[in-house]
């Protein structure tokens, strides 16, 4: 059963609880096993502001492996507002690996999520061209056709891995609409980026960041070099061919921050992070929304009724999915309950303060979106999947930071949100998804919220019977209060 979420968090201006020695190491170990449960229990016991002096025994900072870097756990809108608004002091952490000086792993980890100041402003302005709301809304018809065609290939009557099939849909939308078209090369790059991101956030790489043949970190360094070679070969054909609809062509054919053509390092760094951000969070959001609908047949039936009445069937209607209020509420509630990126990492660039309390340079802060989305005063019965709550609430970006917030909020918000809604409507128009009675659903955070292992489901025709109540087993039950 879920750990209680009804107890309100202490005020954000309370002094931090400081854990040292075995207490800090124990919490760090618990976090490695079950990050969301560990941080939830820590915040319920100690408050929304916890400092662990020795939870990160080995951290690579530039050319040095540092010992005992402080780790701060923070939850609540006030902490999100303070840290995410001060982007000069609090630098984001790349979704992709860093690596030894001069390595491909270091270069692919230097994208937009990690930049600050003028460099961030420069590249953010470039990538916003095809991601602005008006341009994204103009893609709705093409997005609907692509989603419908992809879902039409799903094998009815068979068991599939839902995570994998959702990934195919979201990858196709991203590659076709944001990277100039899906082909074998772009699919391979997307797969390599996803695998590297997963390895970076696995326990092996973070626990032993040493570049040796037998370490996970060493494998990351080698795989990053392979990704860099493939990515540079792919973008070579885009040089001298500007296209304002293609993120890769924009980066390759635009001047860098120094006004000169971008070098290979800048190209690889920006494109790797754009590949990571373009579909991973949307894949997570869509997968867990489908799972929650499987487990909540009444909500699924209400959503099916809205889709049937207002859209009918077929791609021309699916492009209007963003106009459906209950569909919007279902997606928001799913991302509130199981946010695509449940924990955001920030690194202090100087000695500074949090809520008036000193923290040293290089401290790592985990801003807990998972817990912020469960603030009892705004989200009563926070572990319950209740889309109806969105008819009466309008949280700020810091109270609902699923796409981050502040000056560095995700520039792909409109694209990702529309892609999830259209793909969800396309799936529900054609399919009814069943979870086998013996299925177990366990989760992992790497850094997106994803199934820990194969998520086997069975596809039925949408009109083949009615959804039945099921009992969901697995660690996902620690996070959601299911009806059964």
Number of C-alpha atoms within 10 A of each C-alpha: 11 15 15 15 20 15 11 13 22 14 12 18 14 13 15 21 17 14 18 14 11 11 15 21 18 15 19 20 15 15 17 17 14 14 17 22 17 17 25 23 15 18 20 16 12 17 22 30 26 24 22 25 20 20 25 21 17 18 18 17 11 12 9 10 14 14 13 15 22 21 22 25 23 27 27 26 23 17 21 24 17 15 23 25 17 13 20 15 19 25 23 22 20 22 29 31 26 25 24 18 11 9 14 25 27 20 26 28 24 25 25 27 22 22 22 17 10 10 15 19 15 16 20 17 10 17 23 14 17 22 20 15 17 10 15 21 17 11 17 22 17 16 26 27 20 22 27 24 15 20 21 14 9 15 13 17 12 11 17 17 14 23 20 14 17 24 20 18 23 25 23 23 27 25 21 17 21 24 22 18 14 16 11 7 14 22 16 14 20 22 17 21 27 20 15 22 23 18 21 22 19 18 13 13 19 20 15 17 20 19 17 12 11 9 14 21 26 20 16 24 23 15 17 26 17 15 23 23 12 16 21 15 12 14 18 11 11 18 14 11 10 16 16 14 17 20 25 26 22 22 25 26 17 17 16 17 15 8 8 9 15 17 11 13 17 18 24 27 23 25 24 27 22 22 24 22 21 23 27 25 25 28 27 24 28 27 25 23 22 21 19 22 19 22 23 20 17 14 19 20 14 13 21 17 13 16 23 14 10 14 20 14 16 16 22 15 18 27 27 20 24 19 12 15 13 20 22 18 18 24 20 20 22 23 26 27 24 26 25 27 24 26 28 20 18 23 20 21 15 14 12 15 14 18 15 10 11 11 19 14 17 20 23 25 24 18 27 25 29 27 26 28 28 26 22 17 12 15 20 14 16 22 24 17 23 18 18 13 15 17 10 7 10 11 14 11 16 23 21 24 29 26 22 21 19 18 13 22 16 17 22 20 19 16 26 25 19 24 29 28 26 26 28 22 30 28 21 19 22 20 22 21 23 18 22 14 10 9 15 19 19 17 19 20 21 21 22 22 22 23 21 13 13 15 20 19 19 18 20 18 14 17 10 9 9 11 18 13 13 17 16 22 14 11 19 19 18 18 22 18 17 19 13 9
